[in-house]
């Protein structure tokens, strides 16, 4: 079979059958590794998937903006801690290497533990349902795995034993070491530089792609009948089964009682998740909370129509209520300047014959406020304050 497939797969194999550099570029003296670039791209793609699913399910997608950073940092710390424990012989004499780059590996199960704890605490802080958000996040976890695992390709790690399969990848001599720094399949006549190895990172990446598509399809096919949290349990089962299978191709694993630790953890997760899934869907839980149909999403045209309808309702209410009489202050402010005198007239005594000027002086003794004072001429002029004072002094 491999011989028959080789002619068709060789063009594709040539794309990955290389020994790539680990450094993508340099920012001055600081190297930026492909490993970090892949995880950054995976995180960005995960953000897109999660926010779209959150909107589709009627959740507040703005929560993801900060939440994804909190969970990602927690998962990074847990993943690094798991890796350090797994590879302790490599770090026991170089403790500073625990926090310094290059970061040549992260333990997924460590990241799952700390990331889950962070997600629970964050959703409780935001007064959100953890199980609902868990279903939204689950497809994004597969996307993260599908893209992030390519960082292992650039680090030339997470590969299995030699293989003659057409999709085997080459590993240079410096990177032919086991998980604990022990040389394995060293370059020799038996294992030349052209020896192919199982690309375990590729298997996990393909599993992530298929898993994401499957969860998104399940959410749309049976989502309304599912309980919040079901997709996360399916993710746990899927990942644990794949990880258990791939552990059979890894050497130098971290072991517990002679068994690979990842296999033990995977077995516990599979049994627990399957049991919890069955328990949540037992006959007695028929009335438990379900997702139900997702809320109807409005496109731009619907939003415009809804706004227009609201405007029509407001116009109709205003028409039924009739015109609103302005207050005296509003009427005075809205009136033109030459109309202020008329407003003053309305409030003046009824026996006044002379209109009140806008800037009339205060009332003088023997004269109403703003009244004209006659002089020797036939014309009438307005007497200002200074003339009035002179007149009083002269009369005295």
RODREN-323631 format. One record per residue (C-alpha): residue number from 1; residue in three letters; x, y, z. Coordinates in nm, 4 decimals, padded with zeros to 6 digits, m for minus. Example, Ala and Ser with C-alpha at 12.3 -4.5 7.8 and 13.67 -1.06 7.14 Angstrom:
<pts>
(pt 1,"ala",(01.2300,m00.4500,00.7800))
(pt 2,"ser",(01.3670,m00.1060,00.7140))
</pts>
This chain:
<pts>
(pt 1,"unk",(00.0000,00.0000,00.0000))
(pt 2,"unk",(00.2721,00.2566,00.0838))
(pt 3,"unk",(00.4378,00.1790,m00.2530))
(pt 4,"unk",(00.1107,00.2413,m00.4380))
(pt 5,"unk",(00.0416,00.5675,m00.2531))
(pt 6,"unk",(00.3921,00.7072,m00.2792))
(pt 7,"unk",(00.3665,00.8482,m00.6342))
(pt 8,"unk",(00.0574,01.0451,m00.5359))
(pt 9,"unk",(00.1800,01.1629,m00.1974))
(pt 10,"unk",(00.5406,01.2525,m00.2811))
(pt 11,"unk",(00.4580,01.6075,m00.4006))
(pt 12,"unk",(00.2818,01.6731,m00.0689))
(pt 13,"unk",(00.5507,01.5008,00.1338))
(pt 14,"unk",(00.8192,01.7190,m00.0180))
(pt 15,"unk",(00.6516,02.0184,00.1469))
(pt 16,"unk",(00.7111,01.8850,00.4997))
(pt 17,"unk",(01.0037,01.6457,00.4424))
(pt 18,"unk",(01.2579,01.9093,00.5488))
(pt 19,"unk",(01.4473,02.0107,00.8593))
(pt 20,"unk",(01.3132,02.3631,00.9211))
(pt 21,"unk",(01.4802,02.6402,01.1233))
(pt 22,"unk",(01.3390,02.7054,01.4687))
(pt 23,"unk",(01.3774,03.0852,01.4548))
(pt 24,"unk",(01.1274,03.2800,01.2450))
(pt 25,"unk",(01.2952,03.6222,01.2714))
(pt 26,"unk",(01.4789,03.8469,01.5136))
(pt 27,"unk",(01.3631,04.1631,01.6871))
(pt 28,"unk",(01.7053,04.3139,01.7449))
(pt 29,"unk",(01.8852,04.0732,01.9760))
(pt 30,"unk",(01.5643,03.8857,02.0612))
(pt 31,"unk",(01.4862,03.5771,01.8490))
(pt 32,"unk",(01.1223,03.5014,01.7711))
(pt 33,"unk",(01.0647,03.1291,01.7383))
(pt 34,"unk",(00.8246,02.9572,01.5026))
(pt 35,"unk",(00.6925,02.7687,01.8034))
(pt 36,"unk",(00.5581,03.0917,01.9518))
(pt 37,"unk",(00.4364,03.2173,01.6145))
(pt 38,"unk",(00.2314,02.9015,01.5603))
(pt 39,"unk",(00.0707,02.9272,01.9007))
(pt 40,"unk",(m00.0048,03.2968,01.8458))
(pt 41,"unk",(m00.1733,03.2157,01.5138))
(pt 42,"unk",(m00.3622,02.9322,01.6798))
(pt 43,"unk",(m00.4819,03.1636,01.9552))
(pt 44,"unk",(m00.6026,03.4201,01.6998))
(pt 45,"unk",(m00.7951,03.1551,01.5042))
(pt 46,"unk",(m00.9397,03.0216,01.8291))
(pt 47,"unk",(m01.0637,03.3706,01.9175))
(pt 48,"unk",(m01.2482,03.3948,01.5853))
(pt 49,"unk",(m01.4161,03.0556,01.6297))
(pt 50,"unk",(m01.5180,03.1197,01.9906))
(pt 51,"unk",(m01.6613,03.4665,01.9293))
(pt 52,"unk",(m01.8634,03.3478,01.6294))
(pt 53,"unk",(m02.0036,03.0556,01.8267))
(pt 54,"unk",(m02.0818,03.2816,02.1222))
(pt 55,"unk",(m02.2859,03.5168,01.9033))
(pt 56,"unk",(m02.4643,03.2266,01.7377))
(pt 57,"unk",(m02.5676,03.0898,02.0767))
(pt 58,"unk",(m02.6767,03.4270,02.2114))
(pt 59,"unk",(m02.3863,03.4806,02.4548))
(pt 60,"unk",(m02.1981,03.8060,02.5078))
(pt 61,"unk",(m01.8942,03.7695,02.2816))
(pt 62,"unk",(m01.7231,04.0675,02.4467))
(pt 63,"unk",(m01.6406,03.8440,02.7426))
(pt 64,"unk",(m01.3968,03.6565,02.5186))
(pt 65,"unk",(m01.1745,03.9634,02.4715))
(pt 66,"unk",(m01.0270,03.9390,02.8202))
(pt 67,"unk",(m01.1250,03.5827,02.9011))
(pt 68,"unk",(m00.9168,03.4256,02.6256))
(pt 69,"unk",(m00.6047,03.6010,02.7564))
(pt 70,"unk",(m00.6695,03.4907,03.1148))
(pt 71,"unk",(m00.7281,03.1285,03.0158))
(pt 72,"unk",(m00.4372,03.1223,02.7685))
(pt 73,"unk",(m00.1885,03.2505,03.0280))
(pt 74,"unk",(m00.3137,03.0006,03.2853))
(pt 75,"unk",(m00.2895,02.7165,03.0309))
(pt 76,"unk",(00.0618,02.8266,02.9351))
(pt 77,"unk",(00.1752,02.8156,03.2974))
(pt 78,"unk",(00.0154,02.4759,03.3564))
(pt 79,"unk",(00.1511,02.3329,03.0335))
(pt 80,"unk",(00.5012,02.4505,03.1138))
(pt 81,"unk",(00.4780,02.3116,03.4674))
(pt 82,"unk",(00.3675,01.9717,03.3356))
(pt 83,"unk",(00.6574,01.9704,03.0885))
(pt 84,"unk",(00.9109,02.0624,03.3563))
(pt 85,"unk",(00.7895,01.7809,03.5818))
(pt 86,"unk",(00.8008,01.5405,03.2881))
(pt 87,"unk",(01.1511,01.6522,03.1883))
(pt 88,"unk",(01.2847,01.7199,03.5379))
(pt 89,"unk",(01.6294,01.5623,03.4761))
(pt 90,"unk",(01.6867,01.8306,03.2123))
(pt 91,"unk",(01.5943,02.1180,03.4459))
(pt 92,"unk",(01.7124,02.0104,03.7910))
(pt 93,"unk",(02.0588,02.1556,03.7300))
(pt 94,"unk",(01.9313,02.4507,03.5250))
(pt 95,"unk",(01.6336,02.5974,03.7092))
(pt 96,"unk",(01.6514,02.9272,03.5206))
(pt 97,"unk",(01.5820,02.7303,03.2051))
(pt 98,"unk",(01.2293,02.6702,03.3321))
(pt 99,"unk",(01.1279,03.0278,03.2553))
(pt 100,"unk",(01.3752,03.1235,02.9828))
(pt 101,"unk",(01.3239,03.0559,02.6099))
(pt 102,"unk",(01.3371,02.8595,02.3948))
(pt 103,"unk",(01.0245,02.6850,02.5157))
(pt 104,"unk",(01.0727,02.3439,02.3612))
(pt 105,"unk",(00.7534,02.1900,02.4872))
(pt 106,"unk",(00.4271,02.2239,02.6758))
(pt 107,"unk",(00.2301,01.9490,02.8441))
(pt 108,"unk",(m00.1267,01.9620,02.7159))
(pt 109,"unk",(m00.2760,01.7957,03.0218))
(pt 110,"unk",(m00.1108,02.0505,03.2502))
(pt 111,"unk",(m00.2587,02.3287,03.0399))
(pt 112,"unk",(m00.6017,02.1657,03.0500))
(pt 113,"unk",(m00.6031,02.1591,03.4308))
(pt 114,"unk",(m00.4958,02.5202,03.4890))
(pt 115,"unk",(m00.6906,02.6521,03.1911))
(pt 116,"unk",(m01.0107,02.4868,03.3127))
(pt 117,"unk",(m00.9660,02.6287,03.6619))
(pt 118,"unk",(m00.9120,02.9763,03.5166))
(pt 119,"unk",(m01.2205,02.9428,03.2942))
(pt 120,"unk",(m01.4387,02.8368,03.5883))
(pt 121,"unk",(m01.3234,03.1278,03.8039))
(pt 122,"unk",(m01.3555,03.3793,03.5198))
(pt 123,"unk",(m01.7092,03.2762,03.4236))
(pt 124,"unk",(m01.8180,03.2858,03.7877))
(pt 125,"unk",(m01.6705,03.6349,03.8186))
(pt 126,"unk",(m01.8655,03.7433,03.5108))
(pt 127,"unk",(m02.1794,03.5671,03.6439))
(pt 128,"unk",(m02.1927,03.3410,03.3385))
(pt 129,"unk",(m02.2671,02.9708,03.2959))
(pt 130,"unk",(m01.9386,02.7792,03.2778))
(pt 131,"unk",(m02.1007,02.4851,03.0992))
(pt 132,"unk",(m02.2465,02.7021,02.8249))
(pt 133,"unk",(m01.9163,02.8719,02.7640))
(pt 134,"unk",(m01.7412,02.5338,02.7754))
(pt 135,"unk",(m01.9429,02.4216,02.4717))
(pt 136,"unk",(m01.8508,02.7426,02.2913))
(pt 137,"unk",(m01.4824,02.6997,02.3724))
(pt 138,"unk",(m01.4544,02.3283,02.2844))
(pt 139,"unk",(m01.4320,02.3687,01.9021))
(pt 140,"unk",(m01.1769,02.6455,01.9558))
(pt 141,"unk",(m00.9566,02.4062,02.1545))
(pt 142,"unk",(m00.9385,02.1775,01.8532))
(pt 143,"unk",(m00.8473,02.4733,01.6302))
(pt 144,"unk",(m00.5721,02.5704,01.8730))
(pt 145,"unk",(m00.4382,02.2158,01.8638))
(pt 146,"unk",(m00.4519,02.1969,01.4840))
(pt 147,"unk",(m00.2421,02.5105,01.4353))
(pt 148,"unk",(m00.0275,02.5139,01.7469))
(pt 149,"unk",(00.1079,02.1633,01.6949))
(pt 150,"unk",(00.3016,02.2852,01.3920))
(pt 151,"unk",(00.5306,02.4595,01.6389))
(pt 152,"unk",(00.6595,02.1108,01.7240))
(pt 153,"unk",(00.7453,02.0623,01.3581))
(pt 154,"unk",(00.9729,02.3673,01.3560))
(pt 155,"unk",(01.1319,02.2533,01.6824))
(pt 156,"unk",(01.1792,01.9045,01.5318))
(pt 157,"unk",(01.0073,01.7360,01.8233))
(pt 158,"unk",(00.6991,01.5256,01.8891))
(pt 159,"unk",(00.7931,01.2578,01.6393))
(pt 160,"unk",(00.7685,00.8830,01.6652))
(pt 161,"unk",(00.9849,00.5894,01.5690))
(pt 162,"unk",(01.1360,00.5394,01.2224))
(pt 163,"unk",(00.8925,00.4498,00.9488))
(pt 164,"unk",(00.8913,00.3677,00.5809))
(pt 165,"unk",(00.5515,00.5292,00.5321))
(pt 166,"unk",(00.5517,00.7923,00.2577))
(pt 167,"unk",(00.4600,01.0736,00.5002))
(pt 168,"unk",(00.7580,01.0152,00.7275))
(pt 169,"unk",(00.9605,01.3275,00.8110))
(pt 170,"unk",(01.3353,01.3665,00.8460))
(pt 171,"unk",(01.4977,01.4764,01.1719))
(pt 172,"unk",(01.8502,01.6147,01.1805))
(pt 173,"unk",(02.1084,01.4462,01.3992))
(pt 174,"unk",(02.1103,01.7142,01.6724))
(pt 175,"unk",(01.7393,01.6638,01.7439))
(pt 176,"unk",(01.7374,01.2845,01.7575))
(pt 177,"unk",(01.6933,01.2703,02.1309))
(pt 178,"unk",(01.4178,01.1300,02.3478))
(pt 179,"unk",(01.1822,01.3221,02.5737))
(pt 180,"unk",(01.4379,01.3142,02.8544))
(pt 181,"unk",(01.7414,01.4159,02.6506))
(pt 182,"unk",(01.8536,01.0591,02.5930))
(pt 183,"unk",(01.9904,01.0025,02.2388))
(pt 184,"unk",(01.7711,00.7780,02.0274))
(pt 185,"unk",(01.8025,00.6663,01.6673))
(pt 186,"unk",(02.1300,00.8549,01.6435))
(pt 187,"unk",(02.2617,00.9172,01.2955))
(pt 188,"unk",(02.4404,00.6053,01.1837))
(pt 189,"unk",(02.4515,00.3570,00.9014))
(pt 190,"unk",(02.1346,00.2038,01.0432))
(pt 191,"unk",(01.9566,00.5400,01.0749))
(pt 192,"unk",(02.0976,00.7739,00.8110))
(pt 193,"unk",(02.0012,01.1388,00.7783))
(pt 194,"unk",(01.7328,01.0441,00.5280))
(pt 195,"unk",(01.5480,00.8206,00.7756))
(pt 196,"unk",(01.1796,00.9003,00.8036))
(pt 197,"unk",(00.9967,00.9262,01.1374))
(pt 198,"unk",(00.6310,00.9284,01.2343))
(pt 199,"unk",(00.5116,01.2921,01.2460))
(pt 200,"unk",(00.3098,01.2703,01.5667))
(pt 201,"unk",(00.2533,01.6465,01.5594))
(pt 202,"unk",(00.0850,01.6069,01.2206))
(pt 203,"unk",(m00.1417,01.3328,01.3514))
(pt 204,"unk",(m00.2555,01.5585,01.6356))
(pt 205,"unk",(m00.2995,01.8521,01.3970))
(pt 206,"unk",(m00.5214,01.6500,01.1634))
(pt 207,"unk",(m00.7138,01.5226,01.4644))
(pt 208,"unk",(m00.7727,01.8831,01.5677))
(pt 209,"unk",(m00.9098,01.9781,01.2258))
(pt 210,"unk",(m01.1467,01.6810,01.2159))
(pt 211,"unk",(m01.2470,01.7363,01.5771))
(pt 212,"unk",(m01.3341,02.1027,01.5230))
(pt 213,"unk",(m01.5451,02.0232,01.2169))
(pt 214,"unk",(m01.7196,01.7404,01.4038))
(pt 215,"unk",(m01.8073,01.9493,01.7098))
(pt 216,"unk",(m01.9392,02.2363,01.4991))
(pt 217,"unk",(m02.1514,01.9918,01.3004))
(pt 218,"unk",(m02.2857,01.8234,01.6156))
(pt 219,"unk",(m02.3708,02.1639,01.7653))
(pt 220,"unk",(m02.5850,02.2451,01.4624))
(pt 221,"unk",(m02.7330,01.8994,01.4117))
(pt 222,"unk",(m02.8246,01.8073,01.7703))
(pt 223,"unk",(m02.7416,02.1260,01.9593))
(pt 224,"unk",(m03.0967,02.2180,02.0701))
(pt 225,"unk",(m03.1396,01.8789,02.2417))
(pt 226,"unk",(m02.7961,01.8812,02.4074))
(pt 227,"unk",(m02.7243,01.9899,02.7594))
(pt 228,"unk",(m02.4722,02.2686,02.8184))
(pt 229,"unk",(m02.1328,02.1052,02.8643))
(pt 230,"unk",(m02.1898,01.8061,02.6356))
(pt 231,"unk",(m01.9525,01.9340,02.3678))
(pt 232,"unk",(m01.6739,01.9807,02.6209))
(pt 233,"unk",(m01.7183,01.6206,02.7400))
(pt 234,"unk",(m01.7013,01.5011,02.3788))
(pt 235,"unk",(m01.3825,01.7029,02.3349))
(pt 236,"unk",(m01.2297,01.5377,02.6410))
(pt 237,"unk",(m01.3153,01.1911,02.5108))
(pt 238,"unk",(m01.1861,01.2648,02.1599))
(pt 239,"unk",(m00.8564,01.4155,02.2710))
(pt 240,"unk",(m00.7912,01.1471,02.5339))
(pt 241,"unk",(m00.8492,00.8641,02.2855))
(pt 242,"unk",(m00.6128,01.0200,02.0306))
(pt 243,"unk",(m00.3508,01.0919,02.2946))
(pt 244,"unk",(m00.3725,00.7374,02.4314))
(pt 245,"unk",(m00.3151,00.5963,02.0830))
(pt 246,"unk",(m00.0208,00.8243,02.0038))
(pt 247,"unk",(00.1512,00.7392,02.3306))
(pt 248,"unk",(00.2154,00.3926,02.1864))
(pt 249,"unk",(00.4452,00.5584,01.9310))
(pt 250,"unk",(00.6417,00.7682,02.1802))
(pt 251,"unk",(00.9530,00.6584,02.3671))
(pt 252,"unk",(01.1082,00.7771,02.6906))
(pt 253,"unk",(00.7709,00.8816,02.8297))
(pt 254,"unk",(00.7108,01.0049,03.1838))
(pt 255,"unk",(00.5831,00.6922,03.3579))
(pt 256,"unk",(00.3852,00.6102,03.6695))
(pt 257,"unk",(00.4183,00.2513,03.7982))
(pt 258,"unk",(00.5740,00.1603,03.4658))
(pt 259,"unk",(00.2877,00.3059,03.2609))
(pt 260,"unk",(00.3106,00.6255,03.0546))
(pt 261,"unk",(00.1577,00.9071,03.2609))
(pt 262,"unk",(m00.0325,01.0433,02.9613))
(pt 263,"unk",(m00.1925,00.7018,02.9091))
(pt 264,"unk",(m00.3044,00.6879,03.2715))
(pt 265,"unk",(m00.4509,01.0377,03.2569))
(pt 266,"unk",(m00.6183,00.9644,02.9232))
(pt 267,"unk",(m00.7807,00.6504,03.0604))
(pt 268,"unk",(m00.9189,00.8370,03.3628))
(pt 269,"unk",(m01.0531,01.1164,03.1410))
(pt 270,"unk",(m01.2218,00.8764,02.8981))
(pt 271,"unk",(m01.3976,00.6796,03.1700))
(pt 272,"unk",(m01.4999,00.9907,03.3634))
(pt 273,"unk",(m01.6262,01.1842,03.0604))
(pt 274,"unk",(m01.8245,00.8930,02.9181))
(pt 275,"unk",(m01.9782,00.8199,03.2586))
(pt 276,"unk",(m02.0703,01.1850,03.3143))
(pt 277,"unk",(m02.2175,01.2132,02.9652))
(pt 278,"unk",(m02.4364,00.9075,03.0215))
(pt 279,"unk",(m02.5415,01.0292,03.3652))
(pt 280,"unk",(m02.6421,01.3695,03.2323))
(pt 281,"unk",(m02.8658,01.2033,02.9722))
(pt 282,"unk",(m03.0231,00.9377,03.1946))
(pt 283,"unk",(m03.4041,00.9011,03.1726))
(pt 284,"unk",(m03.4496,01.0876,03.4993))
(pt 285,"unk",(m03.2806,01.3973,03.3528))
(pt 286,"unk",(m03.5302,01.4451,03.0723))
(pt 287,"unk",(m03.6383,01.7809,03.2127))
(pt 288,"unk",(m03.2856,01.9120,03.2651))
(pt 289,"unk",(m03.1706,02.2333,03.0985))
(pt 290,"unk",(m03.1120,02.2104,02.7243))
(pt 291,"unk",(m02.9545,02.4501,02.4811))
(pt 292,"unk",(m03.2725,02.4903,02.2783))
(pt 293,"unk",(m03.2876,02.6687,01.9460))
(pt 294,"unk",(m03.0296,02.9472,01.9092))
(pt 295,"unk",(m03.1723,03.3003,01.9022))
(pt 296,"unk",(m03.2483,03.4472,01.5625))
(pt 297,"unk",(m02.9619,03.6591,01.4393))
(pt 298,"unk",(m03.0379,03.9896,01.2695))
(pt 299,"unk",(m02.8529,04.0998,00.9602))
(pt 300,"unk",(m02.7911,04.4644,00.8729))
(pt 301,"unk",(m03.1154,04.4991,00.6749))
(pt 302,"unk",(m03.3198,04.3630,00.9656))
(pt 303,"unk",(m03.1520,04.6044,01.2054))
(pt 304,"unk",(m03.2339,04.9003,00.9792))
(pt 305,"unk",(m03.5975,04.7879,00.9481))
(pt 306,"unk",(m03.6239,04.7461,01.3263))
(pt 307,"unk",(m03.4867,05.0977,01.3846))
(pt 308,"unk",(m03.7333,05.2433,01.1312))
(pt 309,"unk",(m04.0201,05.0630,01.3034))
(pt 310,"unk",(m03.9152,05.2077,01.6380))
(pt 311,"unk",(m03.9093,05.5566,01.4872))
(pt 312,"unk",(m04.2613,05.5089,01.3520))
(pt 313,"unk",(m04.3884,05.4043,01.6957))
(pt 314,"unk",(m04.2288,05.7101,01.8544))
(pt 315,"unk",(m04.3866,05.9413,01.5923))
(pt 316,"unk",(m04.7284,05.7822,01.6502))
(pt 317,"unk",(m04.7066,05.8285,02.0267))
(pt 318,"unk",(m04.6048,06.1906,01.9880))
(pt 319,"unk",(m04.8929,06.2554,01.7475))
(pt 320,"unk",(m05.1462,06.1098,01.9918))
(pt 321,"unk",(m05.0059,06.3107,02.2810))
(pt 322,"unk",(m05.0344,06.6381,02.0877))
(pt 323,"unk",(m04.7952,06.9318,02.0920))
(pt 324,"unk",(m04.6007,06.9930,02.4092))
(pt 325,"unk",(m04.6384,07.3460,02.5496))
(pt 326,"unk",(m04.2972,07.5027,02.6172))
(pt 327,"unk",(m04.2219,07.6415,02.9612))
(pt 328,"unk",(m04.1973,08.0224,03.0046))
(pt 329,"unk",(m03.8188,08.0023,03.0253))
(pt 330,"unk",(m03.7996,07.7942,02.7052))
(pt 331,"unk",(m04.0384,08.0353,02.5290))
(pt 332,"unk",(m03.8295,08.3369,02.6310))
(pt 333,"unk",(m03.5036,08.1725,02.5179))
(pt 334,"unk",(m03.6564,08.0630,02.1887))
(pt 335,"unk",(m03.8096,08.4031,02.1039))
(pt 336,"unk",(m03.6117,08.6427,01.8799))
(pt 337,"unk",(m03.4445,08.9440,02.0397))
(pt 338,"unk",(m03.6993,09.1989,01.9109))
(pt 339,"unk",(m03.9815,08.9996,02.0673))
(pt 340,"unk",(m03.8541,09.0292,02.4247))
(pt 341,"unk",(m04.0277,09.3661,02.4664))
(pt 342,"unk",(m04.3614,09.2112,02.3768))
(pt 343,"unk",(m04.3045,08.9402,02.6392))
(pt 344,"unk",(m04.2337,09.2153,02.8963))
(pt 345,"unk",(m04.5525,09.3969,02.7928))
(pt 346,"unk",(m04.7588,09.0936,02.8714))
(pt 347,"unk",(m04.6385,09.1006,03.2315))
(pt 348,"unk",(m04.6674,09.4836,03.2761))
(pt 349,"unk",(m04.9617,09.6595,03.4559))
(pt 350,"unk",(m05.2753,09.7003,03.2429))
(pt 351,"unk",(m05.2892,10.0846,03.2790))
(pt 352,"unk",(m04.9551,10.1468,03.1110))
(pt 353,"unk",(m04.9701,10.3497,02.7910))
(pt 354,"unk",(m04.6012,10.3568,02.7120))
(pt 355,"unk",(m04.4189,10.0479,02.5878))
(pt 356,"unk",(m04.1251,09.9322,02.7971))
(pt 357,"unk",(m03.7876,09.9416,02.6219))
(pt 358,"unk",(m03.5803,09.6280,02.6414))
(pt 359,"unk",(m03.3048,09.7881,02.8464))
(pt 360,"unk",(m03.5199,10.0359,03.0421))
(pt 361,"unk",(m03.3733,10.1777,03.3642))
(pt 362,"unk",(m03.5273,10.1160,03.7052))
(pt 363,"unk",(m03.8337,10.3183,03.8049))
(pt 364,"unk",(m03.7703,10.6719,03.9270))
(pt 365,"unk",(m03.9760,10.8593,04.1830))
(pt 366,"unk",(m04.2897,10.9927,04.0192))
(pt 367,"unk",(m04.2380,10.7893,03.7017))
(pt 368,"unk",(m04.3213,10.4310,03.6159))
(pt 369,"unk",(m04.0398,10.2020,03.5252))
(pt 370,"unk",(m03.9052,10.2876,03.1793))
(pt 371,"unk",(m04.1367,10.5905,03.1308))
(pt 372,"unk",(m04.0219,10.8719,02.8995))
(pt 373,"unk",(m03.9394,11.2056,03.0647))
(pt 374,"unk",(m04.0515,11.5112,02.8593))
(pt 375,"unk",(m03.8221,11.8158,02.8218))
(pt 376,"unk",(m03.8726,12.1608,02.6714))
(pt 377,"unk",(m03.8840,12.0199,02.3211))
(pt 378,"unk",(m04.1728,11.8478,02.1578))
(pt 379,"unk",(m03.9718,11.5295,02.1125))
(pt 380,"unk",(m03.9553,11.2681,02.3792))
(pt 381,"unk",(m03.6320,11.1033,02.4671))
(pt 382,"unk",(m03.5297,10.8372,02.7098))
(pt 383,"unk",(m03.3499,10.9809,03.0079))
(pt 384,"unk",(m03.0528,10.7742,03.1182))
(pt 385,"unk",(m02.9377,10.7425,03.4796))
(pt 386,"unk",(m02.6837,11.0256,03.4703))
(pt 387,"unk",(m02.9340,11.2801,03.3256))
(pt 388,"unk",(m03.1894,11.1764,03.5845))
(pt 389,"unk",(m02.9455,11.2369,03.8672))
(pt 390,"unk",(m02.8531,11.5834,03.7295))
(pt 391,"unk",(m03.2177,11.6767,03.6983))
(pt 392,"unk",(m03.2888,11.5831,04.0588))
(pt 393,"unk",(m02.9920,11.7842,04.1864))
(pt 394,"unk",(m03.0916,12.0856,03.9746))
(pt 395,"unk",(m03.4505,12.0693,04.1014))
(pt 396,"unk",(m03.3348,12.0616,04.4592))
</pts>
